[in-house]
Structures are given as structure tokens and as C-alpha cells.
Amino acid sequence: MLTTQRKPSSAVLAAANAQAMAHYRDMRVELMSAPGVDTATCEIVLAMQLALRGHEVPFKVHAMRAVAQGVSPTQLEGLLMAGLGVTLVAFETARALEWLREAQAEAHQSASLPNSNDPALGPQ
């Protein structure tokens, strides 16, 4: 499934209970601001946990966030492979590697598309 074809879980939860989602976001900000832990590391950890749990779209989102923070796709591949035989079996690792490649392709494709909101492009 393409990452852009799915409504983010956070949006679904916010629609159900905006106040609870606001508290959840506050909790995440607090937890992710631990001393000595940078945003890239947090995104790597989240991506690896999501791969382990088999959650494709959230994995792709957090893997691409890690890339946006300066983590290379090769580093993410290495980290996925490091779990092989410990927390991941071969098919789970292969599946997550495919998800990573798909996410990279999606990110590359969306970066190469013209911005439909750009007034210089005229009506679409």
C-alpha cells in the first residue's frame, strides 16, 4: 500500500478524540526529548519497532523521517539486517527491506512531481 493512500493513524485517532490525541502528542514530545537522544535515533528506533511488528505504512513513514534526519537508506538496511536471527526472521527482514525500497521510490517520485499548489503552474 502506498503511504499516501492511507489516512494517518494520528488523524483517525484525533477525529475520534481530539483531547486524548493532544495528550498523546504531548507524551511523545516529552519521551522523544530525552537527553542525548536525537530525532534521527528516535525515528530509527520507531521504524525498527514497526518493522518487527509488521506495520508497513507506519514503518515507511518513520523510515523516511529517519532519512530526512540524515540517516542513509544503507544504514537503515544494515540495522534491519542486524536484527536478522535475533528479533526478525528472514521473511520479516526481507519484507521490511522491500518496504524500505518502496518508501524510497515513493519519496523520490513525490519529490519529482510538480507541486500542484504552485500558482506558477496554473490550473491543474
N, C-alpha and C positions, 0 to 999 in steps of 0.2 A: 504494500500500500504506500502510495506517495505521502510523504509527510504533510504536504499542503492540502491533501484531500480529507484530512481528519481534523475535527474541531479539537483544540487543545483541552486536555483533561481539566486544566485550571479554569477554562471558560465554562465548561459544563458544571463544575462544582460551584463556581461563582454565581451562575444562574440559579442553582438550587438553594444556595445560602451564602449571600454576599458577605455577611458579617463573619461567618465561620472561615471563609476563604481569606478574608483580610487578616484574621488571626493566624492562619496557616502561613501566609506570606511573611508576616512579622516573625514567626518562629523560624522560617527558613533563613531570613536575613540574619537573625541572631546566631543561628547554628553555623551558617556559612562564613561568618566573620570571626571565626576562631583565630587567635593569634598564631601567626606563622603559616597559615593555610591560605593559599591564594585561590582566586576564582578558577584558574585553569585546573588546579588539583581537584577542587570540588567537582568540576564538570567531568573530569576523568573518572573519579570515583562513582559518580552517579551513572555515567554511561556504562561502566563495567558492571555495576549492580543491575542495571536494566537489561543488559545482555544476558547475564546469569539468569534472570527471571523470565527471559523470553519475550520482553516487551519491545517490539520492533520500532514503532514510531517514536516513543519517548527516547529509546536508545539513539535513534538517528538525530533527534533534536539536541540531545546533550552531547553527542559526539561532535556535531557541527559547532556547537557552542565552544567546546574544547578547542577545536581547530581555530575558531575565531579568536581565542585567547592565546594563540601561538603554538598550540600542540600540533605536531605534524601527523598526518594520517599514518605514516610509517610508525610513529611512536604508539599510536592507538592500536595498530595491528600487532605490534610487539607485546603490548600489555594484554591484549586478548589472547595471544599465543602463550603468554606466561601462565595463564590460568588453565591451559590445556592439561588434563590429567589431575588437576588439583580441585578446582571448583567447576570446571567445564569439561564435558566430554567432547569428543571430536566433532560430532554433528552440531553441537551448540556453538562451538568455536567457529566452525565453517559458516554457520548461519549468520553469526554476528559479523564475520568478515564480509560476507555478502551485503549485509545491511549497511556496513560502513562504506562499501564501494557505491551502493545505491545512493546513500546520502550525499557522498561526494559528487556523484553525477547530477543529482538534483540541485545541489548548491551551485555547481558550475553552470548548469542550464539556466537557473533563475538569474544568475549574475550576468549571463549573456543576453537575456531578454531585455528589450527596451522597457523603460518604466512607463506603464500605462497612465500614470498620474502626471506625467510630464506635459505641461501645456505646450511646450515647443513641438511636440509630436502631433498636435492637432487631435481631432476626434478619432476615436478608435472604432 
